[in-house]
Amino acid sequence: MADEQQPIKPVNLPFTPPDLVGEYRSAYAYSPKKETADYQDVFQNLLNTAAPKTGSDFPAVPTAGVDFSGRYPLYFPGRDNEEMYAQSQGTFDKMYNGVVKMAGNAGATFINGTAGLVYGIFKSVQDQKFSSFYDNELTRSLNEYTTSLEDTYAHYKTERERNGSWWEPANLFTGNFLWDNIVKNLGFSIGAFASGFAWGGALKALVPLLVSWELVQKWPLEQTLSYLRPLYFLKQRGLLQLILV
């Protein structure tokens, strides 16, 4: 009678090592339904038998609820990330983000009010659509830029700030109200003022050239001459400069 197969023991060890595996099955355990274990079996075994159940393993949330905007440096599924970051955002961060967004809004508004105006006229004529004056590649790119600032330099709001009214005392005297609602929006006013100042300077430089008597004498259209001669009259008496100032 053949000897029964004896379990393999360590060689030359004076003691028996402890069983660190215990009753846990291998992820590659044999499946009675299949001759070989495929990757799906391996994955299911890992989920079901490779780790103790704690009630929070492999948390899952709908993909529609996952934020991909980059607003949060780390995203925690199933939690109110806005509240978490709002509780930890300091005053210096709010001030810095507000100043950066103010500068970004000012620059975008200035470009939109100067180069954007010229480009809008060109696109409107080219497309033969009035909407192209304010809805074109340049304006859309500037809008995308200012929108991206809200996530890149975010002011996180607590649930109370999000659900409450802006005029409530609890919301008025906060860093978010000062740096996000006031300082940030000052950028639009600064950009609009700067673009208006630039157009005023450009017109002040161009109009005297257009109404010079030499240009008036060489102008080919009689109707245009009749329009420019009164301006020349004002220029000769120093009144045009007063009007432009």
C-alpha positions in Angstrom: 0.0 0.0 0.0 1.4 3.3 -1.1 2.3 5.7 1.7 -0.2 8.5 2.1 1.1 11.9 1.0 2.4 13.8 4.0 2.1 17.6 4.2 5.2 19.5 3.3 7.1 20.8 6.3 9.9 23.4 6.4 13.3 21.9 6.2 15.8 22.2 9.0 13.6 24.5 11.2 13.4 23.6 14.8 9.9 25.0 15.0 6.7 25.2 13.0 6.0 28.7 11.6 2.7 30.2 12.5 -0.1 30.1 9.9 -0.4 33.7 8.8 -3.0 32.9 6.2 -5.5 31.1 8.4 -8.8 30.4 6.8 -8.6 33.1 4.1 -8.9 31.8 0.6 -6.6 32.9 -2.2 -7.9 35.3 -4.7 -6.9 32.7 -7.3 -9.0 30.0 -5.6 -10.4 27.3 -7.8 -13.9 27.9 -9.0 -16.0 24.7 -9.1 -18.0 26.1 -12.0 -14.9 26.7 -14.2 -11.8 24.8 -14.9 -9.7 28.0 -14.7 -10.2 31.3 -12.9 -10.5 34.3 -15.2 -9.9 37.9 -14.2 -13.5 38.5 -13.3 -13.3 35.7 -10.8 -10.1 37.1 -9.4 -11.6 40.5 -8.9 -14.8 39.2 -7.3 -12.7 37.0 -4.9 -10.7 40.1 -4.0 -13.9 42.0 -3.2 -15.6 39.1 -1.3 -12.8 37.3 0.5 -9.5 39.1 0.4 -10.4 41.8 3.0 -12.5 42.0 6.1 -15.9 43.8 5.7 -16.0 47.1 7.5 -19.0 48.6 5.8 -17.0 51.3 3.9 -14.9 49.2 1.5 -14.9 50.4 -2.1 -17.3 53.3 -1.7 -19.2 54.0 -4.9 -21.1 57.1 -6.1 -22.8 57.9 -9.4 -20.3 59.4 -11.9 -22.7 62.3 -12.4 -22.0 63.3 -8.8 -18.2 63.4 -9.2 -16.6 66.8 -9.7 -14.1 67.1 -12.6 -13.8 70.9 -12.7 -10.6 71.0 -10.6 -12.3 73.1 -7.9 -11.2 70.7 -5.2 -7.5 69.6 -4.8 -8.8 66.3 -3.5 -12.3 65.1 -4.0 -14.0 62.9 -1.4 -17.0 60.9 -2.9 -20.2 61.0 -0.9 -19.3 64.0 1.2 -20.0 67.7 1.0 -16.6 68.8 -0.3 -17.6 72.4 -0.6 -18.4 72.5 3.2 -15.2 70.7 4.0 -13.0 73.1 2.1 -15.0 76.1 3.3 -14.3 75.2 6.9 -10.6 75.0 6.3 -10.0 78.0 4.0 -8.3 80.8 5.8 -8.6 84.5 5.4 -5.3 84.9 3.5 -6.4 82.4 0.9 -9.7 84.2 0.4 -7.8 87.6 0.1 -5.3 86.2 -2.4 -8.0 84.5 -4.5 -10.1 87.6 -4.5 -7.2 89.8 -5.7 -6.2 87.3 -8.4 -9.8 87.1 -9.7 -10.1 90.9 -9.7 -7.0 91.2 -11.8 -8.2 88.5 -14.2 -11.6 90.0 -14.6 -10.1 93.5 -15.2 -7.8 92.2 -17.9 -10.5 90.2 -19.6 -12.9 93.1 -19.5 -10.3 95.5 -20.9 -9.5 93.2 -23.8 -13.1 92.6 -24.5 -13.8 96.4 -24.5 -10.9 97.2 -26.8 -9.6 94.5 -29.1 -12.9 92.6 -28.6 -14.9 95.6 -29.9 -12.8 95.8 -33.1 -12.8 92.0 -33.6 -16.6 92.0 -33.0 -17.2 94.5 -35.7 -15.0 92.6 -38.1 -16.8 89.3 -37.3 -20.2 90.8 -37.6 -19.4 92.1 -41.1 -17.7 88.9 -42.1 -20.5 86.6 -40.9 -23.2 89.1 -41.8 -24.8 88.5 -38.4 -25.2 91.1 -35.6 -24.8 88.3 -33.0 -21.2 87.8 -34.1 -20.5 91.2 -32.6 -20.8 89.9 -29.1 -20.7 86.1 -29.6 -17.4 85.1 -31.3 -14.3 83.2 -30.6 -12.7 86.0 -28.6 -15.6 86.7 -26.3 -16.2 83.0 -25.7 -12.6 82.4 -24.8 -12.6 85.4 -22.4 -15.8 84.1 -20.8 -14.3 80.7 -20.4 -11.2 82.2 -18.8 -13.1 84.2 -16.2 -15.3 81.2 -15.4 -12.2 79.0 -14.9 -11.0 81.5 -12.3 -13.9 80.6 -10.1 -12.6 77.0 -9.8 -8.8 77.7 -9.9 -9.0 80.4 -7.2 -12.1 79.2 -5.5 -13.9 80.8 -2.6 -15.5 77.9 -0.9 -19.0 78.5 0.7 -20.5 76.8 3.7 -24.0 75.4 3.5 -25.2 78.4 5.5 -23.7 80.8 3.0 -25.0 78.9 0.0 -28.6 78.6 1.3 -28.8 82.0 3.1 -29.6 85.4 1.6 -26.7 87.8 0.8 -28.0 90.5 3.0 -28.1 88.4 6.2 -25.7 89.8 8.8 -24.1 86.3 9.1 -23.2 86.6 5.4 -22.4 90.3 5.1 -19.5 90.3 7.6 -17.5 87.4 6.1 -14.3 87.1 4.1 -16.2 85.6 1.2 -18.5 88.6 0.9 -15.7 91.1 1.0 -13.2 89.3 -1.3 -15.5 87.3 -3.6 -18.5 89.6 -3.9 -16.9 93.0 -3.7 -13.2 92.9 -4.5 -13.5 90.3 -7.3 -16.3 92.2 -9.0 -14.3 95.5 -8.9 -12.3 93.9 -11.7 -15.1 94.4 -14.1 -15.4 98.1 -13.3 -11.7 98.6 -13.5 -11.5 96.9 -16.9 -14.4 98.9 -18.2 -12.9 102.2 -17.0 -9.5 101.3 -18.5 -11.0 100.4 -21.9 -13.0 103.6 -22.0 -9.9 105.6 -21.1 -8.0 103.8 -23.9 -10.7 104.7 -26.4 -10.8 108.2 -25.2 -7.1 108.6 -25.7 -7.2 107.0 -29.2 -10.0 109.4 -30.3 -8.2 112.4 -28.9 -5.2 111.5 -31.0 -7.1 110.6 -34.2 -9.8 113.2 -34.4 -7.4 116.2 -34.8 -5.7 114.4 -37.6 -9.0 113.8 -39.3 -10.1 117.4 -39.1 -6.8 119.0 -40.2 -7.4 121.5 -43.1 -5.0 119.6 -45.3 -7.0 116.5 -45.0 -10.2 118.4 -45.5 -8.9 119.9 -48.7 -7.9 116.5 -50.1 -11.1 114.7 -49.1 -12.8 113.5 -52.2 -16.4 113.5 -51.0 -18.3 116.7 -50.8 -20.7 115.4 -48.2 -17.8 114.5 -45.9 -16.3 117.9 -46.4 -19.5 119.5 -45.2 -19.3 117.4 -42.1 -15.6 118.0 -41.4 -15.5 121.8 -42.0 -17.5 122.6 -38.8 -15.0 120.5 -36.8 -12.2 122.4 -38.4 -13.9 125.6 -37.3 -14.1 124.4 -33.7 -10.4 123.4 -33.9 -9.3 126.8 -35.1 -11.0 128.4 -32.1 -9.7 126.0 -29.5 -13.2 124.6 -28.8 -12.5 121.1 -30.1 -9.9 120.4 -27.5 -12.2 121.5 -24.8 -14.9 119.1 -26.1 -12.4 116.2 -26.3 -11.1 116.9 -22.8 
